[in-house]
Amino acid sequence: MTPSTARPGDRTAAEVAAATRVDARTWDLTVASAALGRPAAVRIVLPADFARAAGRTWPVLYLLHGPHEDHTAWSRQAAVEELTEGAGLILAMPDCGPAGLSSRWLDGSDYETFRLRELDGLLRRDHRASGVRAVAGVSTGGHGAMAHAARHPGAFRAAASFSGILDTAFAGVPAALDALLLRESLWPGSLWGDPVDHWDTWRAFNPTARAGGLRGTALYVSCGSGAAPLAGGTELLPEVLESTLWPTHVFATALELRGIPVTTHYYEGGRHEWTYWRREFAAAWPLLARALGLPGPYATARR
């Protein structure tokens, strides 16, 4: 399979191969994706009054998972249906691929086109999505959220990253990504190729290098230090994964140098896990809600 040349603006909708109703609002779909060359799973949560408001269209919040997770992660780990209940939006939680790296892979598997063209077209055609979109992700999903928004200016009204990998050129990051691929039994370089030989591809999918594309997008970025002080001035050994995310600061600086506003939350301590990401999503929710045009009560913090 060769890399897709289709533009995310094309409205070629994917077809649903199977659908399972989880509850009154939630469906698990199996989507036939030409961009991926295989079926992909997507969980969608519809507004409570979707059936009653037959002529209404709805904004969409895409939620991207990280490594060793699947399309149900945000439901299982963050209870996003409860937080957003009554808000009047569609939640879309797609399969993000190996290690949660929802990008265009060297073998041509194109998660970007799957999400921005095929899935978006399906939601517009079958579920009255309005075309107003926001995206948020955890860990590698945080990279996907910012990379999608930066590479396609104006495609998303808001983007949020919680402990995301936001500068792929930063020292040590290519090696960390290779290690992540090895954990998934994939060969190093299978994502974008060698970082030297395929430097242009690495740069093309680097949110920091593409920071200018985020102008006009509401942005929220957070991560922890991975270490916390103990009484008496001693420090705990850092939690390895979270402590390697210092490039988040480099990304934020790249935005600030371009005069692009970003809301940041750098917190002391913290592990690379949902305990912190649930809290950060709740903190980012008002920004996302405002960008999606949701009514006032939903654009305030709910803990």
HURA-V143323 format. One record per residue. N is the residue number from 1. PHI is phi in degrees with one decimal (999 if undefined). BURIAL is I if it has 24 or more other ideal C-beta (glycine too) atoms within 12 Angstrom, else O. Layout:
n:N phi:PHI burial:BURIAL
n:N phi:PHI burial:BURIAL
This chain:
n:1 phi:999 burial:O
n:2 phi:-97.8 burial:O
n:3 phi:-57.4 burial:O
n:4 phi:-69.1 burial:I
n:5 phi:-106.9 burial:O
n:6 phi:-69.1 burial:I
n:7 phi:-86.4 burial:O
n:8 phi:-57.9 burial:I
n:9 phi:-73.7 burial:O
n:10 phi:-65.8 burial:O
n:11 phi:-106.4 burial:O
n:12 phi:-93.0 burial:I
n:13 phi:-78.2 burial:I
n:14 phi:-74.8 burial:I
n:15 phi:-101.2 burial:O
n:16 phi:-88.6 burial:I
n:17 phi:-86.4 burial:O
n:18 phi:-158.3 burial:O
n:19 phi:-141.4 burial:O
n:20 phi:-124.0 burial:O
n:21 phi:-82.7 burial:O
n:22 phi:-89.5 burial:O
n:23 phi:-155.4 burial:O
n:24 phi:-60.2 burial:O
n:25 phi:-111.9 burial:I
n:26 phi:-111.3 burial:I
n:27 phi:-129.4 burial:I
n:28 phi:-103.9 burial:I
n:29 phi:-108.0 burial:I
n:30 phi:-107.9 burial:I
n:31 phi:-108.4 burial:I
n:32 phi:-80.8 burial:I
n:33 phi:-109.4 burial:I
n:34 phi:-70.4 burial:I
n:35 phi:-66.7 burial:I
n:36 phi:-95.6 burial:I
n:37 phi:73.3 burial:O
n:38 phi:-164.2 burial:O
n:39 phi:-70.5 burial:O
n:40 phi:-134.7 burial:I
n:41 phi:-90.8 burial:I
n:42 phi:-141.7 burial:I
n:43 phi:-100.5 burial:I
n:44 phi:-122.7 burial:I
n:45 phi:-121.4 burial:I
n:46 phi:-91.9 burial:I
n:47 phi:-60.9 burial:I
n:48 phi:-59.7 burial:O
n:49 phi:-104.4 burial:O
n:50 phi:-56.1 burial:I
n:51 phi:-71.0 burial:O
n:52 phi:-74.2 burial:O
n:53 phi:-96.7 burial:O
n:54 phi:-63.7 burial:O
n:55 phi:-99.3 burial:O
n:56 phi:-92.7 burial:O
n:57 phi:-106.8 burial:O
n:58 phi:-133.6 burial:I
n:59 phi:-71.6 burial:I
n:60 phi:-125.0 burial:I
n:61 phi:-111.2 burial:I
n:62 phi:-87.5 burial:I
n:63 phi:-123.6 burial:I
n:64 phi:-109.4 burial:I
n:65 phi:-88.3 burial:I
n:66 phi:-109.1 burial:I
n:67 phi:-63.8 burial:I
n:68 phi:59.8 burial:O
n:69 phi:-127.2 burial:I
n:70 phi:-144.8 burial:I
n:71 phi:-67.4 burial:I
n:72 phi:-96.3 burial:I
n:73 phi:-58.1 burial:I
n:74 phi:-66.5 burial:I
n:75 phi:-70.8 burial:I
n:76 phi:-70.2 burial:O
n:77 phi:-98.0 burial:I
n:78 phi:-124.3 burial:I
n:79 phi:49.3 burial:O
n:80 phi:-65.5 burial:I
n:81 phi:-61.5 burial:I
n:82 phi:-70.3 burial:O
n:83 phi:-62.4 burial:I
n:84 phi:-100.1 burial:I
n:85 phi:-58.2 burial:O
n:86 phi:82.0 burial:O
n:87 phi:-76.4 burial:I
n:88 phi:81.0 burial:I
n:89 phi:-150.2 burial:I
n:90 phi:-98.4 burial:I
n:91 phi:-98.7 burial:I
n:92 phi:-124.6 burial:I
n:93 phi:-122.8 burial:I
n:94 phi:-88.3 burial:I
n:95 phi:-59.4 burial:I
n:96 phi:-102.6 burial:I
n:97 phi:83.7 burial:I
n:98 phi:-56.5 burial:I
n:99 phi:62.0 burial:I
n:100 phi:70.7 burial:I
n:101 phi:-90.4 burial:I
n:102 phi:-85.8 burial:I
n:103 phi:-127.0 burial:I
n:104 phi:-96.6 burial:I
n:105 phi:-84.3 burial:I
n:106 phi:-60.4 burial:I
n:107 phi:-79.7 burial:I
n:108 phi:99.5 burial:O
n:109 phi:-62.2 burial:I
n:110 phi:-116.6 burial:I
n:111 phi:-71.3 burial:I
n:112 phi:-67.3 burial:I
n:113 phi:-66.7 burial:I
n:114 phi:-54.3 burial:I
n:115 phi:-79.0 burial:I
n:116 phi:-82.4 burial:I
n:117 phi:-112.9 burial:I
n:118 phi:-69.1 burial:I
n:119 phi:-70.4 burial:I
n:120 phi:-60.0 burial:I
n:121 phi:-63.2 burial:I
n:122 phi:-62.4 burial:I
n:123 phi:-66.0 burial:I
n:124 phi:-67.4 burial:I
n:125 phi:-71.3 burial:O
n:126 phi:-101.4 burial:I
n:127 phi:-131.7 burial:I
n:128 phi:56.9 burial:I
n:129 phi:-66.0 burial:I
n:130 phi:-86.3 burial:I
n:131 phi:96.8 burial:I
n:132 phi:-86.0 burial:I
n:133 phi:-135.1 burial:I
n:134 phi:-136.6 burial:I
n:135 phi:-143.4 burial:I
n:136 phi:-142.5 burial:I
n:137 phi:-153.3 burial:I
n:138 phi:-110.5 burial:I
n:139 phi:56.0 burial:I
n:140 phi:-63.4 burial:I
n:141 phi:-66.2 burial:I
n:142 phi:-66.2 burial:I
n:143 phi:-60.2 burial:I
n:144 phi:-58.0 burial:I
n:145 phi:-59.5 burial:I
n:146 phi:-73.6 burial:I
n:147 phi:-66.2 burial:I
n:148 phi:-58.1 burial:I
n:149 phi:-66.3 burial:I
n:150 phi:-72.2 burial:I
n:151 phi:-76.0 burial:I
n:152 phi:-132.6 burial:I
n:153 phi:-52.7 burial:O
n:154 phi:86.4 burial:O
n:155 phi:-68.9 burial:I
n:156 phi:-126.6 burial:I
n:157 phi:-72.6 burial:I
n:158 phi:-149.4 burial:I
n:159 phi:-143.1 burial:I
n:160 phi:-133.8 burial:I
n:161 phi:-127.2 burial:I
n:162 phi:-114.8 burial:I
n:163 phi:55.9 burial:I
n:164 phi:-89.0 burial:I
n:165 phi:-95.0 burial:I
n:166 phi:-112.9 burial:I
n:167 phi:-136.2 burial:I
n:168 phi:-75.9 burial:I
n:169 phi:-95.4 burial:I
n:170 phi:-65.1 burial:I
n:171 phi:-52.5 burial:O
n:172 phi:91.9 burial:O
n:173 phi:-68.7 burial:I
n:174 phi:-56.3 burial:I
n:175 phi:-65.6 burial:O
n:176 phi:-65.1 burial:I
n:177 phi:-66.3 burial:I
n:178 phi:-61.5 burial:I
n:179 phi:-63.3 burial:O
n:180 phi:-64.2 burial:I
n:181 phi:-64.4 burial:I
n:182 phi:-61.3 burial:O
n:183 phi:-64.0 burial:O
n:184 phi:-94.2 burial:I
n:185 phi:61.8 burial:O
n:186 phi:-114.9 burial:O
n:187 phi:-77.5 burial:O
n:188 phi:-56.8 burial:O
n:189 phi:95.6 burial:O
n:190 phi:-72.7 burial:I
n:191 phi:-77.9 burial:I
n:192 phi:-123.7 burial:I
n:193 phi:85.5 burial:I
n:194 phi:-65.1 burial:O
n:195 phi:-66.0 burial:I
n:196 phi:-91.2 burial:O
n:197 phi:-65.6 burial:O
n:198 phi:-115.5 burial:O
n:199 phi:-56.3 burial:O
n:200 phi:-65.4 burial:O
n:201 phi:-69.8 burial:I
n:202 phi:-58.6 burial:I
n:203 phi:-67.5 burial:O
n:204 phi:-62.6 burial:O
n:205 phi:-108.4 burial:I
n:206 phi:-97.0 burial:I
n:207 phi:-56.2 burial:I
n:208 phi:-67.4 burial:I
n:209 phi:-65.8 burial:I
n:210 phi:-101.5 burial:I
n:211 phi:-56.6 burial:I
n:212 phi:-60.5 burial:O
n:213 phi:-72.1 burial:I
n:214 phi:-94.4 burial:I
n:215 phi:-60.6 burial:O
n:216 phi:90.2 burial:O
n:217 phi:-99.9 burial:I
n:218 phi:-70.8 burial:I
n:219 phi:-127.9 burial:I
n:220 phi:-134.6 burial:I
n:221 phi:-135.3 burial:I
n:222 phi:-145.0 burial:I
n:223 phi:-165.2 burial:I
n:224 phi:-102.2 burial:I
n:225 phi:-81.8 burial:I
n:226 phi:80.2 burial:I
n:227 phi:-141.2 burial:O
n:228 phi:-135.0 burial:O
n:229 phi:-72.4 burial:O
n:230 phi:-100.6 burial:O
n:231 phi:-59.0 burial:O
n:232 phi:92.9 burial:O
n:233 phi:90.5 burial:O
n:234 phi:-78.6 burial:O
n:235 phi:-115.4 burial:O
n:236 phi:-66.5 burial:O
n:237 phi:-61.0 burial:O
n:238 phi:-68.0 burial:O
n:239 phi:-72.9 burial:I
n:240 phi:-57.9 burial:O
n:241 phi:-61.7 burial:I
n:242 phi:-66.4 burial:I
n:243 phi:-72.0 burial:I
n:244 phi:-84.9 burial:I
n:245 phi:-94.2 burial:I
n:246 phi:-53.2 burial:I
n:247 phi:-55.5 burial:I
n:248 phi:-55.4 burial:I
n:249 phi:-67.1 burial:O
n:250 phi:-62.3 burial:I
n:251 phi:-60.3 burial:I
n:252 phi:-62.8 burial:I
n:253 phi:-64.5 burial:O
n:254 phi:-60.3 burial:I
n:255 phi:-67.6 burial:I
n:256 phi:-61.7 burial:O
n:257 phi:-63.7 burial:O
n:258 phi:-94.4 burial:O
n:259 phi:71.7 burial:O
n:260 phi:-101.5 burial:I
n:261 phi:-66.0 burial:O
n:262 phi:-149.1 burial:I
n:263 phi:-89.1 burial:I
n:264 phi:-119.9 burial:I
n:265 phi:-139.5 burial:I
n:266 phi:-103.9 burial:I
n:267 phi:-114.7 burial:I
n:268 phi:-72.8 burial:O
n:269 phi:74.9 burial:I
n:270 phi:93.9 burial:I
n:271 phi:-108.1 burial:I
n:272 phi:-83.3 burial:I
n:273 phi:-158.3 burial:I
n:274 phi:-67.4 burial:I
n:275 phi:-52.6 burial:O
n:276 phi:-85.5 burial:I
n:277 phi:-68.2 burial:I
n:278 phi:-60.4 burial:I
n:279 phi:-63.6 burial:I
n:280 phi:-69.6 burial:I
n:281 phi:-63.3 burial:I
n:282 phi:-61.0 burial:I
n:283 phi:-69.8 burial:I
n:284 phi:-82.4 burial:I
n:285 phi:-55.0 burial:I
n:286 phi:-58.6 burial:I
n:287 phi:-62.4 burial:I
n:288 phi:-65.0 burial:I
n:289 phi:-63.3 burial:I
n:290 phi:-62.0 burial:I
n:291 phi:-63.9 burial:I
n:292 phi:-81.9 burial:I
n:293 phi:77.4 burial:I
n:294 phi:-77.5 burial:I
n:295 phi:-59.2 burial:O
n:296 phi:-46.1 burial:O
n:297 phi:-58.2 burial:O
n:298 phi:-89.6 burial:I
n:299 phi:-96.3 burial:O
n:300 phi:-125.4 burial:O
n:301 phi:-66.0 burial:O
n:302 phi:-128.4 burial:I
n:303 phi:-111.7 burial:O
